[in-house]
Amino acid sequence: MPGESGLKKRLWILLFLGPSLTGLLIFILGPVLYSLGLTLYDWNLLSPPRYVGLNNFAEVFQDTRFLQAFEHTLTYLVLYVPSVLVLAFGMALLLNQPLRGRAFFRMAFFIPVVSSWVAVSVIWRWIFNPRFGLMNYLLGLVGIEGPGWLFDPDWVLYAIVIASVWKDTGFVAVLFLAGLQGIPGIYYEAAKIDGANARQRLRHITIPLITPTTFFALITSLISSFQMFDQAWLMPERFARSGASVVMEQIVNNAFRYQRMGYAASMSWILFAVIFVITVVQLRLQRRWVHYDL
């Protein structure tokens, strides 16, 4: 292959990329395009699809359960994203210091990330138990009567946010840690020579140069927030589920519980459109606050 050009070289490239491209077309792009066409039909998996045009989309925007689930998803996003970014950045700053046992702490903070949500939900269901859980016990020590958490529709979403932040902070911290270690030390040396203290170095060097990592963490956290499902499905008690209903749960219920595949596909494409618009807006706005060099 070295030195070859023209059609023969393209054929060799196609030969090596062919298996991957075939899998991409069959298992990813194909189903995605099929789901787009499915939005125009009413299909219950048992009878032939029935063409309904854009009625599925019209029904979605009048569905109070979907609108409530979308509101819960936005609430989760507003609480989760800032919390995980701030805590992860602070954790990365600490783990970047020359501390004894630093490797152990890095591993310990990352353990929740690789833990299954099934196991994590069992732990947090005990922590949030209103009578015997650790959370209300600690609140009681300072004279605060804890809420019902996973038993209370008004509090269940906050409990899910706390558990999600605990589980995901380690992953985002690793991103920030990689960004911190990529900042050239010469900047800090020059700042020290100019008399800048630690806070000034953080504000004028670390934070500006970590913005590319912050932008990546922000985008990925926003997308994962919209796609949040596992914790909302596993953690709440049955009579508190209404307070934790999210968009992905509505999609799963309509597709596999109510057998409304076309309706569920319409919800999925609406969710995709929202994520796409937010991502495009963030890509445009990054020019104002993301700095790739001082």
LOMARBA-487227 format. One record per residue (C-alpha): residue in three letters; x, y, z. Coordinates in Angstrom, 3 decimals, decimal comma. Each point is the difference from the previous one (the first is absolute). Layout:
<nodes>
> Ala	X	Y	Z
...
</nodes>
This chain:
<nodes>
> Met	0,000	0,000	0,000
> Pro	2,762	2,601	0,694
> Gly	0,449	2,202	-3,033
> Glu	-3,200	-1,176	-1,688
> Ser	-2,510	2,557	-1,177
> Gly	-3,223	0,341	-1,930
> Leu	-2,697	-2,647	-0,253
> Lys	2,123	-2,854	1,366
> Lys	0,751	1,910	3,186
> Arg	-3,681	0,848	0,483
> Leu	-0,920	-3,657	-0,412
> Trp	2,477	-1,019	2,676
> Ile	-1,419	2,631	2,366
> Leu	-3,529	-1,177	-0,730
> Leu	1,041	-3,605	0,615
> Phe	1,278	0,763	3,499
> Leu	-2,817	2,374	0,910
> Gly	-2,710	-2,175	-1,500
> Pro	-0,799	-2,165	3,056
> Ser	-0,278	3,003	2,310
> Leu	-2,058	2,009	-2,488
> Thr	-2,306	-2,967	-0,561
> Gly	-0,648	-0,353	3,725
> Leu	-0,562	3,763	0,261
> Leu	-2,587	-0,055	-2,798
> Ile	-1,819	-3,118	1,180
> Phe	-0,074	0,503	3,756
> Ile	0,062	3,808	0,439
> Leu	-0,916	2,088	-3,036
> Gly	-2,587	-2,481	-1,239
> Pro	-2,026	-0,153	3,229
> Val	0,282	3,781	0,426
> Leu	-1,483	0,666	-3,431
> Tyr	-2,624	-2,698	0,547
> Ser	-1,059	1,643	3,276
> Leu	-0,393	3,307	-1,831
> Gly	-2,397	-1,607	-2,442
> Leu	-1,765	-1,769	2,849
> Thr	-1,048	3,359	1,467
> Leu	-2,593	0,228	-2,789
> Tyr	-1,707	-3,262	0,982
> Asp	-2,000	-1,523	2,818
> Trp	1,442	-3,459	0,685
> Asn	-0,611	-2,321	2,950
> Leu	2,413	-2,775	-1,139
> Leu	-2,917	-2,391	-0,617
> Ser	-1,978	1,561	-2,826
> Pro	1,346	1,661	-3,179
> Pro	1,120	3,644	0,393
> Arg	-2,738	2,547	-0,668
> Tyr	0,959	3,321	-1,582
> Val	-0,977	2,981	2,183
> Gly	2,216	2,755	-1,396
> Leu	1,115	2,559	2,584
> Asn	-2,688	-0,952	2,518
> Asn	2,565	-1,621	2,283
> Phe	1,928	3,267	0,335
> Ala	-3,201	1,951	0,595
> Glu	-1,024	-2,428	2,728
> Val	3,389	0,198	1,694
> Phe	-0,289	3,756	0,490
> Gln	-3,432	-0,497	1,598
> Asp	1,066	-2,906	2,201
> Thr	0,058	1,272	3,595
> Arg	2,093	-2,960	1,159
> Phe	2,681	0,723	-2,594
> Leu	0,001	3,724	0,787
> Gln	0,293	-0,731	3,715
> Ala	2,815	-2,456	-0,681
> Phe	1,767	2,619	-2,127
> Glu	-0,332	2,496	2,860
> His	1,521	-2,540	2,407
> Thr	2,853	-0,613	-2,444
> Leu	0,743	3,726	-0,225
> Thr	-0,103	0,307	3,787
> Tyr	2,429	-2,893	0,292
> Leu	2,282	1,628	-2,579
> Val	0,015	3,388	1,756
> Leu	0,898	-1,613	3,328
> Tyr	2,361	-2,703	-1,252
> Val	2,239	1,722	-2,560
> Pro	1,294	2,948	2,102
> Ser	0,441	-2,234	3,047
> Val	2,023	-2,671	-1,772
> Leu	2,172	2,540	-1,848
> Val	0,865	2,022	3,109
> Leu	0,638	-3,026	2,215
> Ala	2,026	-1,762	-2,697
> Phe	2,162	3,073	-0,584
> Gly	0,684	0,359	3,714
> Met	0,776	-3,708	0,261
> Ala	2,381	0,214	-2,955
> Leu	1,837	2,921	1,583
> Leu	0,522	-2,057	3,156
> Leu	1,038	-3,163	-1,840
> Asn	2,493	2,015	-2,043
> Gln	1,927	0,973	3,122
> Pro	3,122	-1,961	1,034
> Leu	-1,753	-1,806	2,859
> Arg	1,026	-3,278	1,615
> Gly	-2,224	-2,828	-1,213
> Arg	-1,233	2,028	-2,947
> Ala	-0,336	-3,079	-2,233
> Phe	-2,202	-1,713	2,596
> Phe	-2,332	2,989	0,265
> Arg	-0,247	0,272	-3,773
> Met	-1,062	-3,640	-0,141
> Ala	-2,437	0,398	2,905
> Phe	-1,754	2,971	-1,563
> Phe	-0,399	-1,901	-3,276
> Ile	-1,518	-3,174	1,504
> Pro	-3,606	1,357	-0,078
> Val	0,359	0,687	-3,731
> Val	0,583	-3,668	-0,845
> Ser	-2,648	-1,230	2,446
> Ser	-3,305	-1,264	-1,364
> Trp	-3,070	2,168	0,556
> Val	-1,709	-3,095	1,391
> Ala	2,541	-0,232	2,822
> Val	0,142	3,767	0,462
> Ser	-3,789	0,260	0,235
> Val	-0,079	-2,641	2,754
> Ile	2,534	1,993	2,029
> Trp	-1,773	3,318	-0,456
> Arg	-3,428	-1,485	0,680
> Trp	1,335	-0,911	3,444
> Ile	1,660	3,406	0,482
> Phe	-3,252	1,798	-0,875
> Asn	-2,247	-2,245	2,082
> Pro	-2,059	2,505	2,030
> Arg	0,020	-2,105	3,193
> Phe	3,263	-1,946	0,006
> Gly	2,102	1,776	-2,620
> Leu	3,283	1,794	0,545
> Met	-1,099	3,262	-1,624
> Asn	-2,864	0,747	2,369
> Tyr	2,098	-1,180	2,924
> Leu	2,665	2,596	-0,796
> Leu	-2,636	2,675	-0,500
> Gly	-1,514	-0,920	3,352
> Leu	3,336	0,631	1,712
> Val	-0,307	3,693	-0,914
> Gly	-3,680	0,217	0,869
> Ile	-1,431	-0,371	-3,521
> Glu	-2,845	-2,392	-0,643
> Gly	0,820	-1,729	-3,256
> Pro	-2,581	-0,437	-2,774
> Gly	-1,270	-3,241	-1,461
> Trp	2,496	0,178	-2,890
> Leu	-0,736	-3,006	-2,214
> Phe	-3,449	-0,392	1,572
> Asp	-1,041	3,603	-0,679
> Pro	-0,778	1,169	-3,577
> Asp	1,086	3,528	0,945
> Trp	3,459	-1,134	1,133
> Val	0,829	-3,051	-2,098
> Leu	1,570	1,990	-2,838
> Tyr	2,391	1,751	2,406
> Ala	1,060	-3,368	1,379
> Ile	0,712	-1,223	-3,519
> Val	2,092	3,110	-0,705
> Ile	2,099	-0,599	3,126
> Ala	0,626	-3,635	-0,916
> Ser	0,806	0,896	-3,618
> Val	2,483	2,692	0,994
> Trp	1,695	-2,433	2,389
> Lys	0,322	-2,622	-2,734
> Asp	1,096	2,220	-2,907
> Thr	2,291	2,539	1,664
> Gly	2,987	-2,331	-0,202
> Phe	-0,283	-0,303	-3,785
> Val	-0,186	3,753	-0,569
> Ala	2,839	0,479	2,494
> Val	2,213	-2,238	-2,142
> Leu	-0,732	2,257	-2,977
> Phe	0,909	3,098	1,989
> Leu	3,103	-1,716	1,382
> Ala	1,196	-0,749	-3,527
> Gly	-0,652	3,625	-0,938
> Leu	1,936	1,290	3,009
> Gln	2,985	-2,196	-0,777
> Gly	-0,012	1,297	-3,565
> Ile	0,567	3,612	1,067
> Pro	3,693	0,914	-0,550
> Gly	1,796	0,688	3,269
> Ile	1,782	2,976	-1,524
> Tyr	-3,148	2,082	0,419
> Tyr	-0,053	-0,572	3,746
> Glu	3,730	0,664	0,293
> Ala	-0,353	3,313	-1,806
> Ala	-2,989	0,941	2,180
> Lys	1,940	-0,767	3,193
> Ile	2,883	2,167	-1,212
> Asp	-2,500	2,828	-0,580
> Gly	-1,268	-0,402	3,573
> Ala	-3,374	-1,653	-0,690
> Asn	-1,434	-1,912	2,934
> Ala	-1,814	-3,349	-0,168
> Arg	-3,452	1,535	-0,482
> Gln	1,212	2,249	-2,801
> Arg	1,691	-2,932	-1,746
> Leu	-3,219	-1,977	0,276
> Arg	-2,104	2,825	-1,409
> His	2,262	1,217	-2,805
> Ile	1,817	-3,200	-1,052
> Thr	-1,720	-3,191	1,147
> Ile	-3,629	0,909	-0,644
> Pro	0,577	1,544	-3,488
> Leu	2,194	-2,892	-1,165
> Ile	-2,361	-2,638	1,395
> Thr	-2,956	1,386	-1,976
> Pro	0,404	-2,493	-2,914
> Thr	-0,355	-2,843	2,505
> Thr	-2,851	1,827	1,715
> Phe	-1,771	0,360	-3,322
> Phe	0,350	-3,720	-0,755
> Ala	-1,181	-0,954	3,493
> Leu	-2,939	2,404	-0,308
> Ile	-1,158	-1,439	-3,329
> Thr	0,298	-3,617	1,137
> Ser	-1,737	0,748	3,315
> Leu	-2,879	1,761	-1,761
> Ile	-0,503	-2,907	-2,383
> Ser	0,168	-2,609	2,777
> Ser	-2,495	2,052	2,047
> Phe	-2,572	-0,097	-2,795
> Gln	0,587	-3,748	-0,380
> Met	-0,227	-0,718	3,719
> Phe	-1,961	-3,185	0,619
> Asp	1,602	-2,653	2,227
> Gln	-0,166	1,878	3,290
> Ala	-3,523	1,282	-0,645
> Trp	-1,127	-3,549	-0,738
> Leu	1,753	-1,775	2,876
> Met	0,037	2,347	2,979
> Pro	-3,527	1,413	0,656
> Glu	-2,607	-1,929	1,948
> Arg	-3,086	-0,938	-1,996
> Phe	-2,294	2,677	1,462
> Ala	2,636	2,723	-0,516
> Arg	0,801	-0,786	-3,638
> Ser	-2,160	2,850	-1,284
> Gly	2,500	2,473	1,419
> Ala	2,912	-1,571	-1,884
> Ser	-1,556	-0,706	-3,382
> Val	2,470	1,105	-2,676
> Val	-0,059	0,075	-3,797
> Met	1,890	-3,253	-0,488
> Glu	-2,396	-1,806	2,309
> Gln	-2,958	1,226	-2,047
> Ile	1,689	-1,235	-3,175
> Val	0,670	-3,442	1,482
> Asn	-3,519	-0,298	1,424
> Asn	-1,716	0,955	-3,248
> Ala	2,216	-2,288	-2,064
> Phe	0,134	-3,163	2,109
> Arg	-2,866	0,278	2,471
> Tyr	-2,730	1,602	-2,110
> Gln	1,359	-1,292	-3,366
> Arg	-0,279	3,425	-1,643
> Met	3,193	-0,152	-2,041
> Gly	-0,797	2,922	-2,308
> Tyr	-0,940	2,228	2,921
> Ala	3,170	-0,944	1,886
> Ala	2,073	0,685	-3,122
> Ser	-1,552	3,478	-0,209
> Met	1,017	0,675	3,602
> Ser	3,524	-1,195	-0,776
> Trp	0,354	2,342	-2,968
> Ile	-1,324	2,937	2,002
> Leu	2,605	-0,764	2,653
> Phe	2,659	-0,241	-2,716
> Ala	-1,071	3,378	-1,411
> Val	0,254	1,656	3,422
> Ile	3,473	-1,466	0,631
> Phe	1,130	0,967	-3,508
> Val	-1,146	3,618	0,364
> Ile	1,608	0,391	3,419
> Thr	3,258	-1,505	-1,282
> Val	0,075	2,312	-3,018
> Val	-0,654	3,023	2,219
> Gln	2,823	-1,058	2,316
> Leu	2,347	-0,435	-2,965
> Arg	-0,796	3,548	-1,096
> Leu	0,366	1,439	3,497
> Gln	3,322	-1,730	0,653
> Arg	1,745	2,649	-2,082
> Arg	-0,740	2,531	2,724
> Trp	1,308	-1,876	3,029
> Val	2,150	-2,963	-1,094
> His	3,718	0,894	-0,178
> Tyr	2,468	-2,346	-1,620
> Asp	2,946	2,202	0,915
> Leu	0,702	3,016	2,182
</nodes>
